[in-house]
Amino acid sequence: MVNQAPKPQPLWLDNESGEEQRRAAAPALAWGWLQRALRNGEAAIKLEKSDYGSESAPLLRSALEHAMRLIWADAGEGKFVETAMLAKKATSKRLLDAQHEGWRFDAAMEDQLRQYAEAATDEIKKMETFVHLKNAMDSSTEEIRDRLKSMYLAWLAYTPASHPSIDSAEPYIDRKPGSNYVALLSVPLPRPAADSAAVASLALIGAAYGYSRVTGLESYFAPALQEILEQHVRYFTDLP
């Protein structure tokens, strides 16, 4: 469905204004996010099939976040290219500030990061709050929030396991019921076999929907997505 989809028509710039350039960049950025949602999901499924399902949480979380951003991009409450630029600016500044005597970027990389960090953003600075996912969601219409709420819940569920936490350690610790003995495991405890496929599919459906709206390709994606949803309507009932 995704990789055989028609590509959006390229946008021709009538002038070199920042707004025009950002508008032209939107389909390419949306395509990159769609591919990241797709391939992160595929990678998580492959990990699970190789008995590394407990390690797939960061990939699933990322797939869900890219999908939510694509759905939010259609919300009309903020411009997603501008928000991505502000996030890039902030990240580049943090990278530059974190350099130290034992580790510095080469001159070319440092110059590139400085260009991102110092990029003029006065006209879009008011969108800075949308860099945070929850703020972006809360600013959206009720329809968009309804579309995002299941993915957001799944994203929250995978967040602790994606960072050092009790949740990330738990699969490798086995405490027998009624016993004070704790076993430390090199192979994690078993987990539900279909978690990765269900969450990855949910993310991909959302990402494809958002991408179709951003690029005007609803006539291609809508029938395919409807068919998938009708065939697998019960598949998403047991998400974490």
N, C-alpha and C positions, 0 to 999 in steps of 0.2 A: 504493500500500500504506500509506504513512505518513499522508498527509493525509486519506484516507478512513476511517481507523481510528476505531472508537468511542472516545470520550473516557472516561477513568476517572471513576467516580462521585466527586463531591466528598465530602470528609471533614468531618463535623460535629464541632466542638470541644465536648467535655463539660466542659472547664475551660480555663483560660488558662495552663496550665503551659508552660514552654519546650519540654519534650519533646513535648507534644501539638501545639503550633504547628509544630514542625519536622516532625512526622509528616504534618501536613496539607499542608505546603509541598512534600513530596517529589514528588508527581505533576507539579506545575507546573514544578519545577526540571528533572525528567527530560524533560519535553516540550520545554523550552527547549534542552536539550542535544541532544536528538534533531533538532530543527529546525536547530541550528547545524551538526551533522554533515551533514545533508542539503544545506543551502544552501551550505556551504563546498565540498562536493564538486561541486555544480552550477556554482558560480562557477569552480572550477578547470578543469572541462571546457570551459566557455565561453572561458576565457583560452587554453587550449590550442588550441581551434578558431580562435582569432584570432591564432595564432602567438605567444602569450605563455606557452607551456607552461613555459619556464624560470623564469617569475616565479610559478608556482602553488605552489611548495613550502610557503610558510607556511600556505596554505589547506588543503592536504592534510594537513600535520602537525596542524593544529588539528582537522580532521575526525576523524583517527585518535585524537587525545587525548580528544575528547569521547566517542567510541565506547568507548574503554577505560575511561573513568570510569563510563559507564553499565553496562558489564559488571561492573566492580568493585563498583558499588553493590549488586549482588546477592550479593556475597561473604560478607556477614555478619560480616566482620572489623572493619568500621568503618562509621559512618553518614555517608552522602555529603552530606546537608544540613549536618550539623555541620562536616564538613571544608570545605565551600564557605564557610561562615560564617567559619571561621578564616582561610581564604585572603583573604576580603574584608577582614577586620580588618587583616591584615598589609599588604595592598596600600594600604589607606586611610592607615595610619600612614606608609608610605613616601612617599606623595603629599604628606601634610602636612609631613613633614620636608624634602622636596625644594623647598618653596617658597623663593623668594628675592626680593630687592628688585625685580627686573625682571619677575617673574611671580608673582602671587598669585591664588588663587581668590577669586571673589566671596563675600560673607558667607554666602549661603545654601548654596553648594557646600561651603565650609569647614565650616560647621556640620554638614552631612550627613556629610561625611567623618569629622568628629570623633566623631559618634555611632557610626559603624561602628568606628572605631579604638578607642573606649573601651567598646565593648559588653562586658558581663560574659560571660566564657567559662570560668570556673573549672571548671564541671561537665563541660565537653567538651575542656578543654585537653590531656588525655591523648591526644587524637586528632590533635594537631598534626603528628605525624610523617607522617600520611597525606596531608598537603598535597602532598608530593613524590611524583610518580607511581611511581618505582621502589620507594619504601618501601611504598606502598599495594599494589603488585603482590606484593612479597616477603612481605607479611603474609597473603596470600590462600591459599585452599586450592589443592591441586594442580590440581583441575578448572578453577578460575578462571585460574590461571597458564597452563594449556594453552590456554585460549581466547584469552588475551591475547598469547601469545608472538609470533605472526606479525605482529599489528598493532604490537607494541612494536618489532620489528625494522624494520618499515617506517617507524615514527615516528622511530627513531634515524637511519635513512638520510636522511630529509628534514630532520633537525635542522640539520646544517651549512649546507645551502643556505638556511635560514631566518634565518641570522645572518651578519654579516660574516666571511667565511672564504675559504679557497682554493676551496672548492666553490661558493660564491656568485659568485666572480669567473670561474671556469673557462669557463662558456658563452660569454663575450665575448672570449676569448683563443684564437687559432688558431696553433698552432705546427706547421709542416709537418714530417712525418717526414724525418729525415736533413738537416734544414736548421736554421740558426741564426736564421732570420728568424721573427719573431713578428708576427702581424697582430692589431690591436686592432679588435674588431667592434662595430658598433652594433646589429646583428641577431644574436642568439645562434646558436651551432651547432645543427644539427638534433638532435632527441632522439626516442626512441621515441614513436610517435604515440598509443599507447593507455595510457600511464602514468597519466594523470589519471583516466580512466574506471575502470581496474582498481582503483586505490587508493581512489577515492571510493566505489566499489561495496562494496569490502571494509569500509570504515568504516561505511557505511550499514547493511549487514547486521548488523555487530556492535552498532551503536547501537540498531537496531530490536529486536534480541534482548534487550539489556540493559533497554531501556524496557519491553518486554513483561513482563519478570520483576518490575520495580519496581512496575508498575501492575496486575499480575494480568490482563493481556490476552493471555496465551500462546495461548488458544484461537483468537484472531483472527490473530496474527502467525505462529505456528509453522507452519501449513500453507503460508502464502505464502512464508515464508523457505525452507522445505524445497524447494518447487517451484523457486525461484530458484537454489538451490544445485545441484539436480539438472540444471537446464538449462545452467548456466554453470560446471560443476565444473572445466573446464580453463582458465577465463578468468583465474584468479588464480595460475597457475603461474609467471608471469614478472614478479612484482612486484619493484621495486627493493630 
